[in-house]
Amino acid sequence: MNKEFKRISIVVLAMFLALFGSTTVIQVFQADTLAQDSRNTRTLYDSYQTQRGAILAGDTVLAQSTPTGDRYVYQREYPEGEMYSAVTGYFNPTQGSSGLEQTMNAYLSGTSNSQFLDMLNQIIAGQDPKGAAVEVTIDPAVQKAAWDAMQGYQGGIVAIEPATGRILAMVTTPTYDPNTLAGHDSQKVIDAYKALNDDPANPLFNRAIAGSQNPPGSTFKLVVASAAYASGDYTPDSKLPNPQSYTLPGTSTKVYNSGRGTCGSGDEVSISDAIRLSCNIPMAELGVKLGDDAIREAAEAYGFNDADLTIPLQCGTSTFPTGDLGDDETALSSFGQASVKATPLQMAMVSAGIANEGTVMKPNLVDRVTGRNLEVLQSFTPEVYKEAVSPDVASDVAGSMVLSVRSGAASNATIDGVSVAGKTGTAENGPDEPYSLWFTGFAPADNPQVAVAVVIEDGGGKGQSGSGNQIAAPVAKKVIEAVLNE
């Protein structure tokens, strides 16, 4: 064999191996990802020829496909409509998809790798193609309680089972009816989507896990307390100065407690009482002493700054500012202002981690996927997300949360006969902007079954006169009661 022919043979062989390798990667390893890509219109049309799998919450049907006789063969329907839009999303051959319809598309359309044998059996047996069913973790009774409690408000709410991370309820308001985006009249769907997209209330936002994020306000004090107790230098009884106003370091700007008084009587106040009474000044002082690095570390241990969190829906990133902060910004951040932003999911994870002795479980929206013959194609088991704090630190923070509900600033979350742990927040958004109103907590405090977080945007219709305890706490209370009554 001459040298030229040998070189050509080597080049051809290398090209063949490269082609073989790339097609293998695409067909085997990237198949599901490519199938789920919303830009893949061929997969979208193909999946409409399939009886798409149902999305179920127990015996409640959230999404299903029914025969139509038109070119799309099946029509996607959402019997529960708006109440579950944050969960299901929508599916349409021209407008694309969102929610679980998008992230679980490979299973729902019957095209995932795990359904390959099922597809072969369908071909051999001459069966019509059918997708797998996706069973979610949502408890319909808890979802209904959350939905009803949020009516008339703009915001989001999430309820989590602390020991497993299973999401029991997820509601965003205002929202939309996914049936309007699942029709087969392309122009009507496009017009409906444009109207929703142009709506200043942003009904397409999933405020429960992403959307327009809000400063968490005083609910973030739980993170600062975690950092303080974890340092070993502070306990709930540690004392801090108790002035009537506090000048931010290096500035002439003053901050105040709610009501512009001191945090209770006396020249000093304990960290526990500062949390119980939801005072800003002691927590700002504590934050400056701890430093921004310690607070950031605590925040990230609960999930802040994680851009990769999925449930499997892609979640928005709750943020604590990075880089070296000045003491003035650190002080503001210590009571959930400045550049701190959070979703209800994130603050529910904080409460769930505290409830679960410091262990944050990965939040999850899907229980299992079952094939046409009820075989389990995939099941989801509880998974540790992060060890946020030690059990002792979690217990110390939880103690202050219990006192906050029992005799402090979160009293409207009180449930007769149940020990509730909670923390409210009333966050500023600008000099003339309505407040963001928060509550996060868990119950029962001695045997946690649910952790919940709710944000009410636009001041709950009260501008700057409403508070987290007045508006957000009663909403969360109804959800907690629904879980405990199950």
N, C-alpha and C positions, 0 to 999 in steps of 0.2 A: 504494500500500500504506500503510494507516494505521500510526501509531506502535506501537499495542498489538499488532497482528498481526506487525509487524516484530520486536518484542521477543520475542514467543512463538516466532517462527521461529528467532531466534538461540539462545534457550534450548534448543529441541528439537535444533537442529543440534549445540550444545555437548554435550548429553546423549548424542546419537548417537556423536559422536567419542570421548567418554569411554568409552562402552560398547565401541565398536570397539577402542579402544586397550587397554582392560583385558583383553578376551577374546583379543586378539592376544598380549599378554604371557603370559597363562596358557597358551594353546594352543601357542605357539611357544617362548618363552624359559623357561617354568617347567614345561613338560610332563614332562621327565625327573625334575626334583626332586620334583614332586608324585607321580609314579608310584613313586618310591623311598621316599616317606614311609611309615614302618611303620604309621601310623594310617589309611592309605588301604585299608580292608578290601575295597572294591569291586575295586581293582586286584589285591589279593591273591587274591581268588576268581577273577577273570578269568584271572590268570596260571596258576591251577591247571588251567584248561581247555586250556592250552598245553603241548605237550611242551617242558618247560623245558630250556634248553641245559645242556650238561655243564660241569663245572669240571674242568680237566685239569692234570696236572703231567707234561709229556712224554707218554708213553704210559700213564701211570697215571691212572685215573679216580677223581676225588675225590668227585664228586657227579653223579648222573644221575637221569632220570625214566623210570619204566616204567609201562605201562598197567595199570590196576587193574579197570576195569569199574564202579567205584562213582561216586558223584556228583562226585567230585573228578577223575575220569578218569585222573589220573596220581599215582603215589606217588614221592616224592623219596627217594633212597637214597644212603647214604654208605659205599661199600665199604671205605674206609680208616678210618672211624669216628673214634675218639679221637685218633689220631696227627695228623690234619689239622683237628681241630675249631677250632683257633685261626685257620685259614685260611678254611675254608668257612663256619663258623657253621652255622645250621640254617634251614629254611624250612617254615612250617606255616600252613594257612589260618586257624587260630583263635588261635594263640599268637604269630604274627608271624614275624620273621626276624632274623638277625644275621650278622656276618661278611660275606664276599663275596656271600652270598645276598641280603643287604640292599643293600649299596653298589653292586653290579652288577646289581640286579634288572631295570632297564629292558632291558638287553641279554639277560639270561637268559630273560626273559619275552617277548622279541620286541616290546617296545613303545617302544624308544628312537627318537628322531627319525631316526637313520641307518638304521633298519630299515623306514621308511615305504614305500619302493618294494617291498621284499620282502613286506610285508603286502598291498599291492595285488596283486602277482603271485599270492600265495596265494589271494586272493579270486577272481581271474579264473580261475585254473587249478583252483580247487576243492580246493586242498591243505589239509591240516590245519595249523593254526598251530604253529610251532616256533621256539624261542628260539635265540639265538646261543651259541656255546661260549666260555668264558673260559679262557685258557691262562695259568697262573701261572708265576712265576719260580723256584719251589721246585725244587730238585734232589732227587728221591726218595731217592737214596742218602745224601745229607747229612741230609735230614729224618729218615731212619731212624736214622742214627747219633746225632743229637740226641735223638730220642725214647728210644732205648735208654739213652743216658747219663743221662737225667733220671729214669728210673724209680726210685721210692723217695724222691724228693725233691719238695719244694714250691718252685716257682720258675718261671723262664722263661729262654729262650735265643733269641738271634737271630744269624744269620750273614749277612754282607753281602759282595757283590763290590765292593771299594773303588772301582774305576775306573768303575763304572756305577751303583751303588746298588741293583742287583738283589738281592732277598732270597732267599738260597739255602736257608735253614731258619728256621722259626719254631715253637717248641714252648712250651706252657704246661702245667704240672702242679701239682696234680691237674686233671683236665679231665672231660669228659662225652662220651657217645656221642650224636652228633647224630641218629642214627636214632630214639632214644627220644622226640625232640621233633618228629619229622617224620611221625608216625602220623596216621591219620584218625579215631581215636577221641578226641574232644575231651577227655573226662574223664580218660582215661589220660595224655594229653599235659599237661593242667593239673596233674595230680597229680605227674607226673615233674618238671615245671618247678618246682613248689612245693618238692619235696624237694631239688632242686639249689640253689634259691635260699636255702633254710633251712640248708643244709650249712655248718657253721662254717669248712670248708676253702675255701669260695668257688670251686667248680669252674667256675662261669660266668665268672670273671675271666679276661681274657687278660693274664696276667702278663708276657708277652713285650713288649707294647707299651702296656699301660695297667694296669688292675687295682690291686692294692695296692702302691703304690710304696715303695721302700726308700731309705734314705740310701746313697749310693754308696761311702762310706768312702774308702779310700785310692786307689781308681781315679780319684777326682776330682783327685788331685794332678797328673794329666796336664794338666788344664785350668789349674791354678795355674801350672805350669811354662810352659805356653803363654803365659800373661799375662806372666810374668816375662821370658821371652826376647824376646817381642814389644816390650816396653818399651825394649829396647836397653840397659838398665842391668845386665842379668844374662846370664851364660852358664852352661852346665852346670858349669863349674869354679868359679863364684862361691861364696865361703865364707859359712857362717852359723854362729852360735854353737851349741855342742853340749853343752848342760847335760843333767842327768839328769831334771830336771823343769822345767815351765814354768808360771808362774802367769798365768792369763788376765788381760789388762789390766783394771784397775778392779775386780777381784774377788779373792777369796782361794782361788778354785778352781784346783787344779793339774791339768795334763794330763801324760801320760807316753807314751813310746814303748812299743811292744810289748815285753814283758819287763822294762819299767821301768828299762832301762839307757840309756847314751848311744847315739848313732847311730854305732857304730864307735868306734875310739879317737881320741884327740886332742881339743883344745879347740874345733876347728872342723870342719865337714863340708861338702862340696860339695853343690850342689843335685842333681847327678847321683847321688851316693851316697845322698842322702836318699830319692830315688825308688827306687833299686836295692834299698835295705834297707827301704823302706817305713816311714820314720820320721815320726812326727807332729810332734814339736817343731820341727824346722827348717822344715817347711812352714807351721806356724802362725806362726812368726816372719816368714817370707817373706810370707805373706798379709797380715799387719798392715802391713808395709812397702809392699806394693803398694796396699793399700786395696780396699774392697769394690767400688768402681766398676770398677776395672781387671779384677777377677776376674769380675764380672758380665758385662762386655763380652766377655770371652773365652768364658764359658759360653754366652752367647746366640749367639756366632758359630758354636758347634757345634750349636745347636738348643734349648738350655734356654729356658724361658719362652715357647715357641712353642705357642700354643693351637690353631693352625690346621693342624698337620701331619697329612696323610692319606697312606695308602700303596696304595690308596685307603681302607682302613679308617681310621676316626678314631682317632688316637693320644692317649694320655694326655699331659698336659703335665708334662715334667720341669722342676723348679723350682730356681732359685737365688733367695734372698729379695731382694725389691725394697725400696726405701726406704733411708734412711741406717742402716747397721748400726754397732753399737758395735764397738770393736776386739776385745772378747771373742767376739762372735758371728762376726766376720770370721775370727778365729783358728780357731775350731771348724769353720767352713765350709771352711777351706783344706785340711782333710783329710776332707772329705765328710760332716761331721756337722752339728749344729744343724738348720736348716730346709732343707737341701739334700736333694732327692729326685730319683730317676732311674729310668727303665725300662731294661731290657736293650737295647732299640732305641736309646735315646739314647747309652748308653755304647759301643755298637757303632758309632754314627755318629762318636763321638770318635776311636776307633781307626781307623776307615775314613778319616777326614779326615787324620789323621797319616800313614797309609799312602799316601794319594793326594797327597802333597806339599802338604798344607794345604787342598786343595779337598774339601769335603763334597758328595757327590752326593746328590740327593734319593732317599731309599729308596723302592723300588717293588716291589709284590707281583704285578703283572699285566704279562705280556708283550704279549699281543694278544687281540683279540676277533674270532672268525670266524663268518660267517653259515652258513646251511644248505648253501650251495653252495661252502663253503670260502673265500669272498671275505673279505678282511680289512676289517672294519668300523672297527677302531681298533687302532693299534699304539702302543706306548710306547717312546720313545727316552730315552737317558740325559739327565738335566737337572741342571745345577749348582744346588745348594741354597744354599750359602754358601762364600765364600772365608774360611775360618776363620783361617788363619795363613799366613805366607810359607813357601816350600819350605825355607828355611834353619832356621826355627823348628821346622817339622815334623821335619826331620832331627835336630835337637838333642834333641827329645823322644823320637823313635824310638830314638836311641842309648841313652838311659837305659833304655828298655823292653827292648831287647835284652840289656843287662847284667843287668836284673832277672831274666830267665829263665836267662841263662847262669850267673850267680854270685850271685843275690840271692833276694828273697822270693817270686819266681814260678817257682822251679826245677821244679815239678811239671808245667809246660807244655813241658818240654824234649822235642824230637823229634830222634832221631838223624839226622844229616846235613842238618838243616834249621835255619836261623836263625829263631827265633821271637821276636817282640817282644811283651811282655806286662806287665800290671800287675794285682796282686791287691788285694783290699779285704776287710777284716773290720770291718763297721760295727755300732756299738752302737745298740740301739733302746730302751734304758731300763735301769735298775739291775738288774732281775731278768729281763729279756727275752732270748731267744736272739738271737744275732748274725745279720746278713744277710751272706752270704759271696759274694764277687764275683771274677770274672776278666774282663778285657777285653784284647784284643790282636790281632795279625795275623801272617800268614806267607805265603810266606817274606819275611823282613824286607827282602831286597834286590830282590824282585819280587813284591809282595803280590797274592795271589789271593783271600784271604778275611780279613775282619775279624769277630771274634766277641765277644759279651758274654753272660755268664751270671750270674744271681743265684740263689743257693740260700737260701730263706727258712727260718725256724724253726731256724737253726743247723745245718741238715743233720741234725737229730736229735741233735746233740751239745751243744745249749744254748749255753753260752759257752766251750766247750772246743775247738770246731772253728775252722778258719781258711780263708781264701780259697784259699791255696796247697794246703792239705790236701784240700779237697773240690771247690771250683769249678774250679780249674785243670785237674785231670784230665778233668772233663766237657768243658771247652772243647777240650782236646787231642784228644779223640776226634772232635770235629766238624772241627777243622782237618785231621786225618789223612784224614778221609773226603773232603774237598775235594781234597787233594793227591794222593789215590789215584785220582781220577776219570780 
